[in-house]
Amino acid sequence: MSHVRWGLCIVALCLACSQGNGAADSSGSGDADAMVAEAVGPFGDAVEAGGDGSGVVGVPDAAVETDADPGEVDETPGCVGEFCAAGPSFAPDPSTWGPFPIGVTTMTVDLFDHEGEPRTVRIEVWYPAVEEARDGPFETIDIYGDCPEKEKPFFEKFQGLVPPIPTQAVRDAKARPSDGPYPVILFSHGAYGVRYQSVFFTIPLASHGYVVASIDHTGNTLYDIIAYGYDMDTVLLSSLDRPYDAVVSLTAVLLRNDTPGDLLYHMMDTDQIGMSGHSFGGFLSLLMASLDPRIEVVVPMAPATGWLGVIGYPLEKVTKPVMMMCGLADKTLTPEQEMLPAYPKLHPPKAFLKFPTAGHYTFSDICQLDLLKLAEEANFGDAEDALKDGCGENNVPVAIAHPIIRQFGIGIFNYYLRNSPQSLKYFNKEAASPFSEVLEYEFDFE
């Protein structure tokens, strides 16, 4: 997707928002509370009332076993033997796998779009699981099998072009509340991405003691571009719908924490919530930092930022810690227009991780998926060129970039959400020194 197209998309969003709720007045910070109240209020009631099967959350009806017997006390919560998750006395290396095996489950949420029309989003939730899940059987994501039924006929002829994605998560594994509760991270994919586009980050993040919820933004997913091709109108509509997706989906996930018999019952620390996202999802992460007071810290990757102020949420008003990341070789969202001018506007504490030779998709698993042949066959339009952005021989290899992204991204989450002061060493100024050949870093925590 070209930068011009993104600009048009955000301009249209600005006009729509300014006409719809007066958000173009950057002094109108009350709009954030109003939107959260509007979304969480009525939709939250709908979620809570959905136990009869007609509601909005895909929650199992049968009782689900947990890992601890009633009244049993874990003598070393947060630890597996001598390997402990981040906490007041522990700071494991966030670039590698954490102490916990991981389960994964899929839920659906019915909500309303910006025009009040009903829509459904899918959410992938990764969570710490019991020891029996440590050796699998691990899920391999079948992209065609995961495709919604409506789009599947369009995808059928292309299914052989997309290889399955191996993971280290066990489908619907028994949960592990005895080492919790765990902070919650919301993740948002990029334009025409998919909820599992960044499993290099989301699944290891869960292994460090998090419940990670990643949203499929219906109408703007990989499946939509395969079925219908690139369409600017759907990108615009996603701009308007994504804030509702995020606020309502987060509410739906958190409600499972108080639902007896649910897989996620008593798994979450609902006062410790962060957000991350890539590209369009990075934009949403920064927006949510102002929009939703439940969000405590954000890690936007290659985010669009230029029009946040125009729609009433300028970066100067973000008061939550931010770890911004970008590739200076990004050709999809120009750093000189989107990321570099944005960082000085943020208030400390903040940090800015920059790879001089990273592209837009360095911050995802898109390069490993090798979607170029699919893009040619399925008419991805502008997105076909974008798929090369970060996947070339002149870009930093993901084998180098991804562990660094995990170290700094999970490190800041551990510091703030798991109360791990020693984790600062993984993302402070000195932490960047070993990577000076591939990384530039700004750190402002004073």
Secondary structure, DSSP 8 states (H G I E B T S, - for coil): --HHHHHHHHHHHHHHHHHHH-TTSTT-THHHHHHHHHHHHHHHHHHHTGGGTTSSB---SS----SS-TT---SSTTEETTEE-SBTTB---TTS--SS-EEEEEEEEEEE-TTS-EEEEEEEEEEEB-GGGTT----EE-HHHHS-TTTHHHHGGGGGGS--EE-SEEET--B-GGG--EEEEEEE--TTB-TTTTHHHHHHHHHTT-EEEEE--TTSBHHHHHHH---HHHHHHHHHHHHHHHHHHHHHHHHGGGSTT-TTTT-EEEEEEEEEEETHHHHHHHHHHHH-TT--EEEEES---TTTTTTT--GGG--S-EEEEEETT-SSS-HHHHTTTTGGGS-SSEEEEEETT--GGGGSSHHHH--HHHHHHHT-THHHHHTTTT-STTS--HHHHHHHHHHHHHHHHHHHHS--GGGGGGTSGGGGGGGTTT-EEEEE--
